[in-house]
């Protein structure tokens, strides 16, 4: 039986020391690090061969961390979170307390509240948002499960979480909805 607590401990130690991890989320597998660590964020951009102008999202484990990252959260955001049947990433304005490298040029940041047990417990241990970006080289398709992740990505991270690697079910990326502070709603990905 896979031990979530042990994997949380191992992943936390790597992240605490500025490393990047490959891990299962409530959607596709992700590459992540501490959202406050600029050097670790830069490692992810380099591994993905991704332009730093393309932002990444962060995962949080609840309201408290959401409020720490955003001064102002439109009321409709909570309704979307409560009523979404699929994992939903919200793009909100004016993030704070995160590495500037993950913030979009328009001063917004994507955030998703996770329920997946490993992510939830890791974020709880970190007391900080977890960067999440799909486990692929920029421009290539997002892997639908662990078996589809390239050797280049697996070899390029500091730790591969040993959970859910044998799952073959194809999982879709999250829905992405942009909410501006004046409550304009735009669906970026269904």
N, C-alpha and C positions, 0 to 999 in steps of 0.2 A: 504493500500500500504506500502510495506517495505521501510524504510528510510535508504538508503545507508549512507548518511552523519552522521546520528545518530549512526549507527553501527560502522562506521569508528572511530567516537569519542570514543565510549565505548571500542572498541578493542585497540585503541591507548593508552588510560589511563591504561589499564591492562598491555600492553607491556612495557610502559614507567616505570611502577613499578616492572618490572622483571617477569611478569606473562606470561603464555602460553595460546594460544587461539586455538579453533577449528573453522575452517573457510572454505568457499567454494573457490575453485580456478578455473582456466580455464580448469582443468582436475578433478581429484578426490578431495574429501575433505581433508584438510591438518591440521596438528598440527603445530603451528608456534610460533615464538618469534623473538625478535631483534637478528639479526645475530652477533651482537657485544657483546651480553650478555652471558658470559660463564655459569653463574649459571642457567639462564633460559634454555640454551641448555641442561645442565645436567638434568634438570627436565623432558625434553622431552625424553631423553634416559631412564630415570628411569620409566616414564609412559609407554613407549613402551616396556620396558624390553629388550632393544636392546643393544648389545655390542657397546661400544664407538669406536671400530675400524671400525664400519660401518658408513660411512659419511652420511650427509644429504645434501639437495640442498638449494639454496637460490633463492628467486624471486626478481627481480628488475623491475623497471617500465620504463627503457629506457637506452640509450647509456651512459648518464652521470654517472649513478650508476654502469654500467658495467665497465667503465673505472676506477672508484674509487676502485673496487674490484680486477681488474686485470691490471697489468702493461702492459702486452703485449697480445693483442687479435689477433689471426691469421685472415688475410683478409677473408679467406673462411668462418669464423664464421658469418660474416655479410651477406654473400650470403645465407648461410643456414637459417638464421633468416628471411631474406627477402622472400625466396622462399618456406619455409615450409608451407604446408597446415594444418598441425596439430601442436598443441603446442609441442615445441622441447626444451629439456634440453641439454645444451652443457656442457661438462666436460672440463674445461680449467686448464692450469698449473699456479702455483705460485699466488694463491689468497693472498690478503692483507686486512687489516682492518676488519677482521671477527674473531670470536672466534675460537681458535685453535681446539676446539672439533669438529667442522664441516668440517675440512679439512682432506682429505684422507691421508693415509700413504704415497702415492706417490706425495704429495703436489699438489693435484688437488682439484677442487671444481665444483660441478654441479650448473649451473645457468640457469634461464629461464626468458625471458622478458615476462611479463604478459600484457594482454589486458583486462582481467576480471575487471569490474568497481570497485568492492569492493577492490580487491587486489591492483589495480593501485592507488586508492585514499589513501588507508592505507599506502602504501610504500611512496607515495608523502608526507604524513603527517609525517611519521617516519624519512624521509630523510636518510634511512638506508635500507639495504637488509632485507627481511623477510625470516626466516627459513621456509622450507616447507618439511614435511615428511608425508607419508600417515597415515590416521587416524585409525591405527590398532596396535594390540600388535604384536611385531616382530614374524615372522614366520606364522602369520595368513593371509588369503587373504585380499587384499586391498578392502575396501567397495566401491561398485559401486555408491552409493548415500548415503544421510544422514541417511535414514532409516536402513541401514545395519551397522552403526557404533555402536560398543558395548557400553553398559552402563558404563563399566570400563573406557573407553576412555572419554566419555562425562562427567562422574563424576570427572575424573582426571585432567581436564583442569581448568584454572581460569575463562575462559569466552567462551561461545558458541555463535558464531555470528548468529543472528536471520535473516538470508537471505537464500533463495533457499532451505529451509529444506524440502519442499514438492515435490521437483522435483524427478521424478522416472526414468528419462532417464539414461541409463547406459553410463557412460563416461569413456573412456579409459585413462590410464596413458599416460604421454608424451613419445614421442620418445626420446631416449637418445643417443647422439653422442659425443664421446671423440675426442678432437682435441689437439694434442700436439703442442708445440711452433714451432717445425720443420714441421708443417702441416700434420702430419700423422692423418688419419681419421679412426675411428673405430666405427661402429654402435653397441651399447651395448643393446638397446631395440628398436624394430621397433614399 
